[in-house]
Amino acid sequence: MAKVNDEYPGKPLSDAKLKALATQQYEETAVESHDFPTELVELPSKGKLYPEGHPLRSGTIEMKYMTAKEEDILTNQSYIKQGIVLDKLFKALIMTKVNYNDILLCDKNAIMIAARILGYGKDYTIKVTSPAGDEIEHVVDLTDLKDKEIDWSLISEGETTFPFILPTSKKQVKIKLLTQGEQNKIDAEIKSLAKLKKEAGLTTLLKYVIVELEGDTDKTKIRKFVDTNLLAIDSRAIRTFLKQVTPEIDLSLDIPDGESGENFRSELTIGLDFFWPDSTI
């Protein structure tokens, strides 16, 4: 087999150029080897929350159609027991070269909806209860789901942190939108606390959401503040503000009532059959 430099007579290439060449050739080969269809999925963040140069800065992510190989992931009992089966599926379907843990949680619902469409189609049948108490079966066209309207004027390009003054204590904090990697850490911490018979889901979340307190980024001080001094009214204000600045898929639906003929609002509830359509559970 010829060495890389054999194709480039003269002065040998530097290690950096060899690495760049090898990366280019690998990427070209990877693209050529894709013999399956893909789609560009629009992200609720529109890419605005990612820094310049980030793979998702364009506001889209490339995903491939699900194959039988990905269905194997969905039936992997080990993944199911560990609670990681959907993350394994999404990683397998994402074609954009991006660190999965860097993806913002606000974009994850869009990835989930796209994965369902690319796997089992756009129609999803749900059962909801009408205002009159009747059970109604309704087919949702998942491609009709829109992004939630938010106040984009509060968002700075490439930034996921926001200055915020707690309304009651008047303390100045910075809060952030979380990534998949940070959510993994939260889940692990909550799981560890559960083994100690401690329920601290909300406070654990807030310890990651708050990244600065009165100009101080010391995590130990922030954690102590959340555990001992964060007022409930201020905690609620943080969560309310985050809703205002979090771009995400709007899962609310207008469903026609068979009796009155008028629409009523309901939330899309994703059940087991979303990715396991043949399940009878």
C-alpha positions as CSV (number, residue, x, y, z in Angstrom):
1,M,0.0,0.0,0.0
2,A,1.4,3.4,-0.9
3,K,2.1,5.9,1.8
4,V,0.2,9.2,1.9
5,N,3.3,11.2,0.9
6,D,3.9,9.0,-2.2
7,E,1.2,10.9,-4.0
8,Y,2.8,14.2,-3.2
9,P,6.4,14.2,-4.6
10,G,8.9,16.8,-3.4
11,K,9.0,18.2,0.1
12,P,7.1,15.9,2.6
13,L,3.9,17.4,4.1
14,S,3.9,18.6,7.7
15,D,2.1,16.6,10.3
16,A,-0.6,19.3,10.4
17,K,-1.2,19.2,6.7
18,L,-1.2,15.4,6.7
19,K,-3.9,15.5,9.4
20,A,-6.0,18.0,7.5
21,L,-5.7,15.9,4.3
22,A,-6.6,12.8,6.1
23,T,-9.7,14.5,7.7
24,Q,-10.8,15.8,4.3
25,Q,-10.4,12.4,2.7
26,Y,-12.4,10.8,5.5
27,E,-15.2,13.3,5.3
28,E,-15.4,13.0,1.5
29,T,-15.5,9.2,1.8
30,A,-18.2,9.4,4.5
31,V,-20.4,11.6,2.4
32,E,-20.0,9.3,-0.6
33,S,-20.8,6.2,1.4
34,H,-24.2,7.6,2.4
35,D,-26.7,5.7,0.3
36,F,-29.7,6.6,2.4
37,P,-32.0,9.7,2.2
38,T,-31.5,12.5,4.7
39,E,-33.5,15.7,5.6
40,L,-32.5,19.0,7.0
41,V,-34.5,19.7,10.2
42,E,-35.1,23.3,11.3
43,L,-34.2,23.9,14.9
44,P,-36.3,26.2,17.2
45,S,-33.2,28.0,18.2
46,K,-32.6,29.0,14.6
47,G,-29.0,28.5,15.4
48,K,-28.9,31.9,17.1
49,L,-27.9,30.5,20.5
50,Y,-24.9,28.7,19.2
51,P,-21.5,30.5,18.8
52,E,-20.0,31.3,15.4
53,G,-18.5,28.3,13.8
54,H,-20.7,25.8,15.7
55,P,-22.1,23.1,13.4
56,L,-25.7,24.1,14.4
57,R,-25.2,27.8,13.8
58,S,-27.0,27.4,10.5
59,G,-30.2,26.7,12.4
60,T,-30.6,23.2,10.9
61,I,-29.4,19.7,11.6
62,E,-29.2,16.9,9.1
63,M,-30.9,13.6,10.0
64,K,-31.3,10.4,8.1
65,Y,-34.4,8.2,7.7
66,M,-34.7,5.4,10.2
67,T,-33.7,1.9,9.1
68,A,-34.1,-1.5,10.6
69,K,-30.7,-1.0,12.2
70,E,-32.1,1.9,14.3
71,E,-35.1,-0.2,15.1
72,D,-32.6,-2.6,16.8
73,I,-31.7,0.3,19.1
74,L,-35.3,0.8,20.0
75,T,-35.6,-2.8,21.1
76,N,-32.3,-2.9,23.0
77,Q,-33.4,-3.9,26.5
78,S,-30.2,-2.6,28.1
79,Y,-30.7,0.8,26.6
80,I,-34.3,0.8,27.7
81,K,-33.5,-0.1,31.3
82,Q,-30.8,2.6,31.5
83,G,-33.2,5.2,30.1
84,I,-30.8,6.1,27.2
85,V,-32.6,4.4,24.3
86,L,-33.9,7.6,22.7
87,D,-30.5,9.4,23.0
88,K,-28.9,6.4,21.4
89,L,-31.5,6.6,18.6
90,F,-31.0,10.3,18.0
91,K,-27.3,10.0,17.9
92,A,-27.6,7.3,15.2
93,L,-29.9,9.4,13.1
94,I,-28.0,12.7,13.3
95,M,-25.7,13.2,10.3
96,T,-24.4,16.6,11.2
97,K,-21.0,16.3,12.7
98,V,-21.8,17.7,16.2
99,N,-21.1,16.7,19.7
100,Y,-24.5,15.4,20.9
101,N,-23.9,16.8,24.4
102,D,-23.5,20.3,23.0
103,I,-27.0,20.3,21.6
104,L,-29.3,22.7,23.5
105,L,-32.3,21.0,25.2
106,C,-34.6,23.5,23.5
107,D,-33.7,21.9,20.2
108,K,-34.1,18.3,21.3
109,N,-37.9,18.2,20.9
110,A,-37.5,19.1,17.3
111,I,-35.0,16.3,16.9
112,M,-37.4,13.9,18.6
113,I,-40.3,14.9,16.4
114,A,-38.2,14.7,13.3
115,A,-36.9,11.2,14.3
116,R,-40.5,10.0,14.6
117,I,-41.4,11.4,11.2
118,L,-38.4,9.9,9.6
119,G,-39.1,6.6,11.2
120,Y,-42.8,6.0,11.1
121,G,-44.3,8.9,9.3
122,K,-46.0,12.2,10.1
123,D,-49.3,11.0,11.3
124,Y,-49.7,10.2,15.1
125,T,-53.0,9.2,16.6
126,I,-53.8,10.4,20.0
127,K,-56.8,10.1,22.4
128,V,-57.9,13.2,24.3
129,T,-60.8,14.1,26.5
130,S,-63.0,16.9,25.3
131,P,-64.4,19.7,27.6
132,A,-67.7,17.7,27.7
133,G,-65.8,14.7,29.0
134,D,-65.9,12.6,25.8
135,E,-62.8,10.7,24.6
136,I,-61.8,11.8,21.1
137,E,-59.4,10.1,18.8
138,H,-57.4,12.6,16.7
139,V,-54.7,12.2,14.1
140,V,-51.9,14.8,14.5
141,D,-49.9,15.8,11.5
142,L,-46.5,16.2,13.2
143,T,-45.3,18.4,10.3
144,D,-47.9,21.0,11.3
145,L,-46.3,21.6,14.7
146,K,-44.9,25.2,14.9
147,D,-42.2,26.8,17.0
148,K,-43.4,28.6,20.1
149,E,-43.4,32.4,19.9
150,I,-40.8,34.0,22.1
151,D,-39.3,37.5,22.6
152,W,-36.2,37.3,20.5
153,S,-35.3,40.8,21.6
154,L,-34.2,39.3,24.9
155,I,-31.7,37.0,23.1
156,S,-28.2,37.9,22.1
157,E,-26.6,36.0,19.2
158,G,-24.4,33.2,20.3
159,E,-25.4,33.6,24.0
160,T,-27.2,31.1,26.2
161,T,-26.9,33.1,29.4
162,F,-29.2,35.9,30.5
163,P,-28.8,38.5,33.3
164,F,-31.8,38.5,35.7
165,I,-32.7,40.3,38.8
166,L,-34.6,38.2,41.3
167,P,-37.8,40.1,42.0
168,T,-38.0,39.7,45.7
169,S,-34.4,39.4,47.0
170,K,-33.2,41.8,44.3
171,K,-30.0,39.7,43.8
172,Q,-28.4,39.8,40.4
173,V,-27.9,36.4,38.8
174,K,-27.1,35.0,35.4
175,I,-29.2,32.0,34.2
176,K,-28.6,29.8,31.2
177,L,-30.3,27.5,28.8
178,L,-29.0,23.9,29.3
179,T,-27.4,21.5,26.9
180,Q,-27.9,17.8,26.7
181,G,-24.6,17.3,28.5
182,E,-25.7,19.4,31.4
183,Q,-29.0,17.5,31.5
184,N,-27.1,14.2,31.8
185,K,-25.2,15.6,34.8
186,I,-28.5,16.7,36.4
187,D,-30.1,13.3,35.8
188,A,-27.1,11.5,37.3
189,E,-27.1,13.8,40.4
190,I,-30.9,13.3,40.9
191,K,-30.4,9.6,40.6
192,S,-27.6,9.6,43.2
193,L,-29.8,11.7,45.6
194,A,-32.7,9.3,45.1
195,K,-30.5,6.4,46.4
196,L,-30.1,8.5,49.6
197,K,-33.9,8.9,49.8
198,K,-33.6,12.6,48.8
199,E,-36.0,14.3,46.4
200,A,-34.3,17.4,45.0
201,G,-35.2,17.6,41.3
202,L,-36.0,21.3,41.2
203,T,-33.1,22.6,43.3
204,T,-30.7,20.4,41.4
205,L,-31.9,21.9,38.1
206,L,-31.5,25.4,39.5
207,K,-27.9,24.7,40.6
208,Y,-27.1,24.2,36.9
209,V,-29.4,27.0,35.5
210,I,-27.9,29.7,37.8
211,V,-24.3,30.2,36.7
212,E,-23.5,33.5,38.4
213,L,-24.6,35.1,41.7
214,E,-23.9,38.8,42.3
215,G,-21.0,38.6,39.9
216,D,-19.6,35.5,41.5
217,T,-19.4,32.3,39.4
218,D,-18.2,30.0,42.3
219,K,-20.4,26.9,42.0
220,T,-20.1,26.1,45.7
221,K,-21.6,29.5,46.7
222,I,-24.3,29.1,44.0
223,R,-25.3,25.7,45.3
224,K,-25.4,26.9,48.9
225,F,-27.6,29.8,47.9
226,V,-30.0,27.6,46.1
227,D,-30.2,25.2,49.1
228,T,-30.6,27.8,51.8
229,N,-31.5,31.3,50.5
230,L,-33.4,31.0,47.2
231,L,-37.0,32.1,47.8
232,A,-39.8,30.2,46.2
233,I,-41.1,33.3,44.5
234,D,-37.7,34.0,43.0
235,S,-37.4,30.4,41.9
236,R,-40.7,30.6,40.1
237,A,-39.6,33.9,38.5
238,I,-36.5,32.2,37.1
239,R,-38.6,29.4,35.6
240,T,-41.1,31.9,34.1
241,F,-38.4,34.0,32.5
242,L,-36.7,30.9,31.0
243,K,-40.0,30.0,29.3
244,Q,-40.0,33.5,27.7
245,V,-36.5,33.0,26.2
246,T,-36.6,29.3,25.4
247,P,-37.3,28.6,21.7
248,E,-38.9,25.2,21.3
249,I,-41.6,23.3,19.5
250,D,-45.1,24.3,20.5
251,L,-46.9,21.0,21.5
252,S,-50.3,22.6,22.0
253,L,-53.1,21.5,19.6
254,D,-56.4,22.8,18.4
255,I,-58.7,19.7,18.3
256,P,-62.2,19.7,16.8
257,D,-64.9,18.7,19.2
258,G,-67.3,16.3,17.4
259,E,-70.4,17.5,19.3
260,S,-70.0,21.3,19.4
261,G,-68.0,21.6,16.2
262,E,-65.7,24.0,17.9
263,N,-62.0,23.5,18.6
264,F,-60.6,23.1,22.0
265,R,-56.9,23.3,23.1
266,S,-55.0,20.3,24.3
267,E,-51.4,19.4,24.8
268,L,-49.7,16.8,22.6
269,T,-49.0,13.9,25.0
270,I,-46.3,11.6,23.6
271,G,-47.0,8.0,24.6
272,L,-45.1,4.8,24.3
273,D,-46.4,4.2,20.8
274,F,-44.6,7.4,19.5
275,F,-41.5,5.3,18.9
276,W,-43.0,1.8,19.5
277,P,-46.1,2.1,17.3
278,D,-46.8,-1.7,17.6
279,S,-46.8,-1.6,21.4
280,T,-50.0,-2.7,23.1
281,I,-49.0,-1.3,26.5
